[in-house]
Amino acid sequence: MTEFTELYQKLSNIELLKIIAESEKYNPIAVETAKTEIESRQLSEQELNQAKSEITEKENAKKIDIEKRKQCEERIKKSASTLLDTINPIQNGIQTPEKVIRLTTLIFGCLAIYRLYQQLGMFEIIFHEGISDWDLSIVEYFFPTIILPITVILYWKRNKIGWILLSIFLTYSALSAIVLFFANLGREPSGISEIENLSPPVSPLVYIATLLFFGGYLFLNCKNGIRDKFKITKKAMIATIGLTLIVNLIFICSILG
């Protein structure tokens, strides 16, 4: 009798045979106790073979499971690497238009995530009130936040619609900066602290910087090399920007009355 005898008497044939087969992992006394216990059970050759067969099946299943996990990890690593390679603009051998597209995807992808996070509270309030209470001002307010994630995905896939949507977004944003610049240019303090806290004055430099950012990217997006990647003709470019300007100007005029 050893310190393992009582415990091993409760083990199954498979568990005992596994201890014997993997003897290097166990205490020598434990291995000898397992052998003694197996012998004491006087198993037939058929029972021994069946137990060994079950051990082999479990080991094979374990190996298959490990291999599947490795393959899954490799697929995840490969997908992540492909994604990073796709959006990473700092790579040797990539032509300038492709670098611009990747950098644009990265910048506006981050901007889309930030805007969604920023507007979560407003989404909760608006949806709580019900869609029936929505008007054009609500649509106009949420338009950039909703359209930008869709735009980034399509643009990343080099989809023609992605280029059109991005150009609409850039034109809309640049025009909005101009309108807000002039709207706030002659603004006088209301003298009411609550109103000032709710809508604090914004420096004209902010609107100028916004205009330069979106206007600059619009100019970059309209260059021949970029448009060729999306198969956008000059006529399509002019129509996209022109119609966006016209629709937004009509919309602004309708709000101003």
C-alpha positions as CSV (number, residue, x, y, z in Angstrom):
1,M,0.0,0.0,0.0
2,T,1.2,3.5,-0.8
3,E,-0.2,7.0,-0.2
4,F,-1.8,6.7,-3.7
5,T,-3.5,3.3,-3.3
6,E,-6.8,4.5,-1.8
7,L,-7.1,7.3,-4.4
8,Y,-6.2,5.1,-7.4
9,Q,-8.8,2.5,-6.5
10,K,-11.5,5.1,-7.4
11,L,-10.0,5.9,-10.8
12,S,-11.2,4.4,-14.0
13,N,-9.1,2.1,-16.2
14,I,-8.6,4.8,-18.7
15,E,-7.3,7.2,-16.0
16,L,-4.9,4.6,-14.6
17,L,-3.5,3.7,-18.1
18,K,-3.0,7.3,-18.8
19,I,-0.9,7.7,-15.7
20,I,1.2,4.7,-16.8
21,A,1.5,6.0,-20.4
22,E,2.6,9.5,-19.2
23,S,4.9,8.2,-16.4
24,E,7.4,11.0,-16.9
25,K,4.8,13.5,-15.6
26,Y,4.2,11.6,-12.3
27,N,5.9,10.5,-9.2
28,P,7.5,7.0,-9.7
29,I,5.6,5.7,-6.7
30,A,2.4,7.0,-8.2
31,V,3.2,5.2,-11.5
32,E,4.0,1.9,-9.7
33,T,0.7,2.2,-7.7
34,A,-1.2,2.7,-11.0
35,K,0.4,-0.5,-12.5
36,T,-0.4,-2.5,-9.3
37,E,-4.0,-1.3,-9.4
38,I,-4.4,-2.2,-13.0
39,E,-3.0,-5.7,-12.4
40,S,-5.2,-6.2,-9.4
41,R,-8.3,-5.6,-11.6
42,Q,-7.3,-8.5,-13.8
43,L,-8.6,-6.9,-17.0
44,S,-9.0,-9.0,-20.1
45,E,-7.0,-8.2,-23.2
46,Q,-10.2,-6.8,-24.8
47,E,-10.9,-4.4,-21.9
48,L,-7.3,-3.2,-22.0
49,N,-7.5,-2.6,-25.7
50,Q,-10.8,-0.8,-25.4
51,A,-9.4,1.5,-22.6
52,K,-6.2,2.2,-24.7
53,S,-8.4,2.9,-27.8
54,E,-10.5,5.4,-25.8
55,I,-7.3,7.1,-24.6
56,T,-6.0,7.4,-28.2
57,E,-9.3,8.8,-29.4
58,K,-9.3,11.5,-26.6
59,E,-5.7,12.4,-27.4
60,N,-6.5,12.7,-31.1
61,A,-9.5,14.8,-30.4
62,K,-7.4,17.0,-28.2
63,K,-4.8,17.4,-30.9
64,I,-7.5,18.3,-33.5
65,D,-8.9,20.9,-31.0
66,I,-5.4,22.4,-30.5
67,E,-4.8,22.5,-34.3
68,K,-8.2,24.2,-34.8
69,R,-7.3,26.8,-32.2
70,K,-3.9,27.5,-33.9
71,Q,-5.6,27.8,-37.3
72,C,-8.2,30.2,-35.8
73,E,-5.4,32.3,-34.2
74,E,-3.5,32.4,-37.5
75,R,-6.6,33.6,-39.4
76,I,-7.2,36.3,-36.8
77,K,-3.5,37.4,-37.0
78,K,-3.6,37.3,-40.8
79,S,-6.8,39.3,-40.9
80,A,-5.5,41.9,-38.5
81,S,-2.2,42.2,-40.4
82,T,-4.2,42.6,-43.7
83,L,-6.3,45.3,-42.2
84,L,-3.3,47.2,-40.9
85,D,-1.5,46.8,-44.2
86,T,-4.6,48.1,-46.0
87,I,-5.0,51.3,-44.0
88,N,-1.3,51.9,-43.2
89,P,-0.2,54.7,-45.5
90,I,3.5,54.6,-44.4
91,Q,4.7,51.7,-46.6
92,N,7.5,51.7,-49.2
93,G,6.5,51.0,-52.8
94,I,3.0,52.3,-52.5
95,Q,2.0,54.9,-55.0
96,T,0.9,58.3,-53.8
97,P,-2.9,57.9,-54.6
98,E,-3.0,54.7,-52.7
99,K,-1.3,56.3,-49.7
100,V,-3.8,59.2,-49.8
101,I,-6.7,56.7,-49.9
102,R,-5.3,54.7,-46.9
103,L,-4.6,57.9,-44.9
104,T,-8.1,59.2,-45.7
105,T,-9.6,55.9,-44.5
106,L,-7.6,56.0,-41.3
107,I,-8.4,59.7,-40.5
108,F,-12.1,59.7,-41.3
109,G,-12.5,56.2,-39.7
110,C,-11.3,57.7,-36.4
111,L,-13.5,60.7,-36.9
112,A,-16.5,58.5,-37.5
113,I,-15.9,56.6,-34.3
114,Y,-15.4,59.8,-32.3
115,R,-18.6,61.3,-33.7
116,L,-20.7,58.3,-32.9
117,Y,-19.3,58.2,-29.3
118,Q,-19.9,62.0,-29.0
119,Q,-23.6,61.7,-30.1
120,L,-24.6,58.7,-28.1
121,G,-26.5,60.8,-25.6
122,M,-28.3,62.7,-28.3
123,F,-29.3,59.5,-30.0
124,E,-30.9,58.2,-26.8
125,I,-32.9,61.4,-26.3
126,I,-34.1,61.6,-29.9
127,F,-35.2,57.9,-30.1
128,H,-36.8,58.2,-26.7
129,E,-39.0,61.0,-28.0
130,G,-40.1,59.0,-31.0
131,I,-39.5,59.2,-34.8
132,S,-42.8,61.0,-35.4
133,D,-41.4,64.1,-33.7
134,W,-38.5,64.3,-36.1
135,D,-38.2,67.2,-38.6
136,L,-35.6,68.3,-41.2
137,S,-33.4,69.9,-38.6
138,I,-32.9,66.5,-36.8
139,V,-32.0,64.9,-40.1
140,E,-29.6,67.7,-40.9
141,Y,-28.0,67.4,-37.4
142,F,-27.4,63.7,-37.5
143,F,-26.5,63.5,-41.3
144,P,-22.7,63.7,-40.8
145,T,-22.7,61.2,-37.9
146,I,-24.8,58.6,-39.7
147,I,-23.3,58.9,-43.2
148,L,-19.6,59.0,-42.2
149,P,-19.2,55.3,-41.0
150,I,-20.9,54.0,-44.2
151,T,-18.8,56.3,-46.3
152,V,-15.5,55.1,-44.7
153,I,-16.3,51.4,-45.3
154,L,-17.2,51.9,-48.9
155,Y,-14.3,54.3,-49.5
156,W,-11.9,51.7,-48.0
157,K,-13.3,49.1,-50.4
158,R,-12.5,51.5,-53.3
159,N,-16.2,51.6,-54.1
160,K,-17.4,54.4,-56.4
161,I,-20.3,55.2,-54.0
162,G,-17.7,55.6,-51.2
163,W,-16.0,58.4,-53.2
164,I,-19.3,60.1,-53.9
165,L,-20.4,59.9,-50.3
166,L,-17.1,61.2,-49.0
167,S,-17.2,64.1,-51.5
168,I,-20.8,64.9,-50.4
169,F,-19.7,64.8,-46.7
170,L,-16.6,67.0,-47.4
171,T,-18.6,69.5,-49.4
172,Y,-21.3,69.7,-46.8
173,S,-18.8,70.1,-43.9
174,A,-16.8,72.8,-45.7
175,L,-20.0,74.7,-46.6
176,S,-21.3,74.3,-43.0
177,A,-18.0,75.9,-41.7
178,I,-18.5,78.9,-44.0
179,V,-22.1,79.4,-42.9
180,L,-21.3,79.0,-39.2
181,F,-18.3,81.4,-39.7
182,F,-20.6,84.2,-41.0
183,A,-23.4,83.3,-38.6
184,N,-21.1,83.8,-35.6
185,L,-19.1,86.7,-37.0
186,G,-21.4,89.4,-35.7
187,R,-22.7,87.5,-32.7
188,E,-23.1,89.6,-29.6
189,P,-23.2,88.1,-26.0
190,S,-26.7,87.5,-24.8
191,G,-25.9,88.5,-21.3
192,I,-27.7,85.4,-20.0
193,S,-25.2,83.0,-18.5
194,E,-27.4,79.9,-19.0
195,I,-27.5,80.5,-22.8
196,E,-23.8,81.3,-23.0
197,N,-22.9,78.1,-21.1
198,L,-25.2,76.1,-23.4
199,S,-23.9,77.6,-26.6
200,P,-20.5,79.3,-25.9
201,P,-19.0,81.5,-28.6
202,V,-16.6,79.9,-30.9
203,S,-13.5,81.6,-32.3
204,P,-13.7,82.3,-36.1
205,L,-10.3,80.6,-36.4
206,V,-12.0,77.3,-35.5
207,Y,-14.3,77.6,-38.5
208,I,-11.4,78.7,-40.8
209,A,-9.4,75.7,-39.7
210,T,-12.5,73.4,-40.3
211,L,-12.9,74.9,-43.7
212,L,-9.3,74.4,-44.6
213,F,-9.3,70.8,-43.4
214,F,-12.5,69.7,-45.2
215,G,-11.9,71.9,-48.2
216,G,-8.3,70.6,-48.5
217,Y,-9.4,67.0,-48.3
218,L,-12.1,67.7,-50.9
219,F,-9.5,69.1,-53.3
220,L,-7.2,66.1,-52.6
221,N,-10.1,63.7,-53.2
222,C,-10.8,65.3,-56.5
223,K,-7.3,64.9,-58.0
224,N,-7.1,62.7,-61.1
225,G,-5.0,60.0,-59.4
226,I,-7.6,59.5,-56.7
227,R,-10.6,59.7,-59.0
228,D,-9.1,57.1,-61.3
229,K,-8.9,54.6,-58.5
230,F,-12.7,55.0,-58.1
231,K,-13.5,55.4,-61.8
232,I,-15.0,58.8,-61.2
233,T,-15.2,61.1,-64.3
234,K,-14.8,64.9,-64.2
235,K,-18.4,65.3,-65.0
236,A,-19.4,63.0,-62.1
237,M,-17.2,65.0,-59.8
238,I,-18.7,68.3,-60.8
239,A,-22.2,66.9,-60.6
240,T,-21.6,65.5,-57.1
241,I,-20.1,68.7,-55.6
242,G,-22.5,71.0,-57.5
243,L,-25.7,69.1,-56.5
244,T,-24.5,68.9,-52.9
245,L,-23.9,72.7,-52.8
246,I,-27.3,73.4,-54.4
247,V,-29.3,71.1,-52.1
248,N,-27.5,72.4,-48.9
249,L,-28.0,76.1,-50.0
250,I,-31.7,75.5,-50.6
251,F,-32.0,73.7,-47.2
252,I,-30.1,76.6,-45.4
253,C,-32.4,79.2,-47.1
254,S,-35.5,77.3,-46.1
255,I,-34.3,77.2,-42.4
256,L,-33.5,80.9,-42.5
257,G,-36.9,81.6,-44.0
